[in-house]
Amino acid sequence: MSSISRRSLIGYSGTAAAGAVIAGTASASPAQAAQAAETESASTGADFPEGTLFGGRSQRNISGDTPSELEIKFSIANAETPAAYSVTPEEIADAINKFLASRGWPAVTFYGTPAPAPLN
């Protein structure tokens, strides 16, 4: 039996997709970046309202068989922000996953509440 969970694999594929979108918009104008972010948001299949609480967990074994778990929650609201300057939940999830990877944690699949739907 593999030590990699189905949830972890889904998290990695979602992170790769978000990373590809962000990498593709790095040299784009703010308007092009906003349009790409909206496209990525639409592809998640869920429409999350401003202020949605997102959460997820990452698990790993430290020192052999000792399990550890990290839980992360975040929320974002762009109050009166032009689309070109708004920050998307997908961008935050991707940044968090890059940080976690730098510390040796598997990627997190974030879910939005109240209706549990995957973000990434």
C-alpha positions as a Markdown table, in Angstrom:
| # | Residue | x | y | z |
|---|---|---|---|---|
| 1 | Met | 0.0 | 0.0 | 0.0 |
| 2 | Ser | 1.3 | 3.4 | -0.9 |
| 3 | Ser | 2.0 | 6.1 | 1.7 |
| 4 | Ile | 0.7 | 8.8 | -0.6 |
| 5 | Ser | -3.0 | 9.5 | -0.1 |
| 6 | Arg | -5.5 | 10.2 | -2.9 |
| 7 | Arg | -6.1 | 13.6 | -1.3 |
| 8 | Ser | -2.4 | 14.5 | -1.5 |
| 9 | Leu | -2.3 | 13.5 | -5.2 |
| 10 | Ile | -5.3 | 15.7 | -5.9 |
| 11 | Gly | -3.6 | 18.6 | -4.1 |
| 12 | Tyr | -0.5 | 18.2 | -6.2 |
| 13 | Ser | -2.4 | 18.2 | -9.5 |
| 14 | Gly | -4.4 | 21.3 | -8.4 |
| 15 | Thr | -1.2 | 23.1 | -7.3 |
| 16 | Ala | 0.4 | 22.3 | -10.7 |
| 17 | Ala | -2.6 | 23.7 | -12.5 |
| 18 | Ala | -2.7 | 26.9 | -10.4 |
| 19 | Gly | 1.1 | 27.3 | -10.8 |
| 20 | Ala | 0.8 | 27.0 | -14.6 |
| 21 | Val | -1.8 | 29.7 | -14.7 |
| 22 | Ile | 0.2 | 32.0 | -12.4 |
| 23 | Ala | 3.4 | 31.4 | -14.3 |
| 24 | Gly | 1.6 | 32.1 | -17.6 |
| 25 | Thr | 0.4 | 35.4 | -16.2 |
| 26 | Ala | 3.7 | 36.6 | -14.6 |
| 27 | Ser | 4.6 | 38.7 | -17.6 |
| 28 | Ala | 1.0 | 39.6 | -18.6 |
| 29 | Ser | -0.6 | 43.0 | -18.0 |
| 30 | Pro | -2.8 | 43.4 | -14.9 |
| 31 | Ala | -6.0 | 43.1 | -17.1 |
| 32 | Gln | -4.7 | 39.9 | -18.7 |
| 33 | Ala | -3.7 | 38.5 | -15.3 |
| 34 | Ala | -7.2 | 39.2 | -13.9 |
| 35 | Gln | -8.8 | 37.5 | -16.9 |
| 36 | Ala | -6.6 | 34.4 | -16.5 |
| 37 | Ala | -7.4 | 34.3 | -12.7 |
| 38 | Glu | -11.2 | 34.5 | -13.5 |
| 39 | Thr | -10.7 | 31.6 | -16.0 |
| 40 | Glu | -8.9 | 29.5 | -13.4 |
| 41 | Ser | -11.6 | 30.3 | -10.8 |
| 42 | Ala | -14.3 | 29.2 | -13.3 |
| 43 | Ser | -12.5 | 25.9 | -13.9 |
| 44 | Thr | -12.7 | 24.9 | -10.2 |
| 45 | Gly | -16.4 | 24.3 | -10.7 |
| 46 | Ala | -17.4 | 26.2 | -7.6 |
| 47 | Asp | -18.2 | 29.9 | -7.2 |
| 48 | Phe | -17.0 | 31.2 | -3.9 |
| 49 | Pro | -18.4 | 34.5 | -2.5 |
| 50 | Glu | -16.1 | 37.1 | -1.0 |
| 51 | Gly | -15.0 | 36.2 | 2.5 |
| 52 | Thr | -15.4 | 32.4 | 2.0 |
| 53 | Leu | -13.4 | 30.5 | 4.6 |
| 54 | Phe | -11.0 | 28.0 | 3.0 |
| 55 | Gly | -9.3 | 25.2 | 4.9 |
| 56 | Gly | -7.2 | 22.1 | 4.4 |
| 57 | Arg | -4.7 | 19.8 | 6.0 |
| 58 | Ser | -1.3 | 18.4 | 5.2 |
| 59 | Gln | 0.0 | 15.2 | 6.7 |
| 60 | Arg | 3.4 | 13.7 | 6.8 |
| 61 | Asn | 5.5 | 11.3 | 8.9 |
| 62 | Ile | 8.4 | 12.8 | 10.9 |
| 63 | Ser | 11.2 | 10.6 | 12.2 |
| 64 | Gly | 9.9 | 7.4 | 10.7 |
| 65 | Asp | 6.4 | 6.5 | 11.8 |
| 66 | Thr | 5.4 | 9.6 | 13.9 |
| 67 | Pro | 2.5 | 11.2 | 12.1 |
| 68 | Ser | 2.2 | 15.0 | 12.0 |
| 69 | Glu | -0.6 | 17.1 | 10.7 |
| 70 | Leu | -0.8 | 20.8 | 9.7 |
| 71 | Glu | -4.2 | 22.5 | 9.4 |
| 72 | Ile | -4.4 | 25.9 | 7.5 |
| 73 | Lys | -7.4 | 28.2 | 7.1 |
| 74 | Phe | -7.7 | 31.5 | 5.3 |
| 75 | Ser | -10.2 | 33.9 | 3.9 |
| 76 | Ile | -9.9 | 36.8 | 1.5 |
| 77 | Ala | -12.1 | 39.7 | 0.5 |
| 78 | Asn | -11.3 | 42.3 | -2.1 |
| 79 | Ala | -13.3 | 45.3 | -0.9 |
| 80 | Glu | -13.8 | 47.8 | -3.7 |
| 81 | Thr | -10.7 | 46.5 | -5.5 |
| 82 | Pro | -10.4 | 46.7 | -9.3 |
| 83 | Ala | -10.3 | 43.3 | -10.9 |
| 84 | Ala | -6.7 | 43.9 | -12.1 |
| 85 | Tyr | -5.5 | 44.3 | -8.5 |
| 86 | Ser | -7.6 | 41.7 | -6.7 |
| 87 | Val | -6.0 | 38.7 | -5.2 |
| 88 | Thr | -7.8 | 35.3 | -5.8 |
| 89 | Pro | -8.1 | 32.5 | -3.3 |
| 90 | Glu | -6.3 | 30.2 | -5.9 |
| 91 | Glu | -3.3 | 32.5 | -5.8 |
| 92 | Ile | -3.2 | 32.4 | -2.0 |
| 93 | Ala | -3.6 | 28.6 | -2.0 |
| 94 | Asp | -0.7 | 28.3 | -4.5 |
| 95 | Ala | 1.5 | 30.6 | -2.4 |
| 96 | Ile | 0.8 | 28.6 | 0.7 |
| 97 | Asn | 1.6 | 25.3 | -1.0 |
| 98 | Lys | 4.9 | 26.6 | -2.3 |
| 99 | Phe | 5.8 | 27.6 | 1.2 |
| 100 | Leu | 4.8 | 24.3 | 2.6 |
| 101 | Ala | 6.8 | 22.5 | 0.0 |
| 102 | Ser | 9.9 | 24.5 | 1.0 |
| 103 | Arg | 9.4 | 23.1 | 4.6 |
| 104 | Gly | 8.9 | 19.5 | 3.4 |
| 105 | Trp | 5.1 | 19.3 | 3.7 |
| 106 | Pro | 2.8 | 17.9 | 1.0 |
| 107 | Ala | 0.5 | 20.2 | -0.8 |
| 108 | Val | -2.9 | 21.1 | 0.7 |
| 109 | Thr | -6.2 | 20.8 | -1.1 |
| 110 | Phe | -8.2 | 23.7 | 0.2 |
| 111 | Tyr | -12.0 | 23.4 | 0.6 |
| 112 | Gly | -14.4 | 26.3 | 0.8 |
| 113 | Thr | -17.2 | 26.5 | 3.3 |
| 114 | Pro | -20.1 | 26.5 | 4.0 |
| 115 | Ala | -20.6 | 24.1 | 1.0 |
| 116 | Pro | -17.4 | 21.9 | 1.1 |
| 117 | Ala | -16.1 | 22.3 | -2.5 |
| 118 | Pro | -12.5 | 22.0 | -3.5 |
| 119 | Leu | -10.7 | 25.2 | -4.4 |
| 120 | Asn | -7.5 | 23.8 | -5.9 |
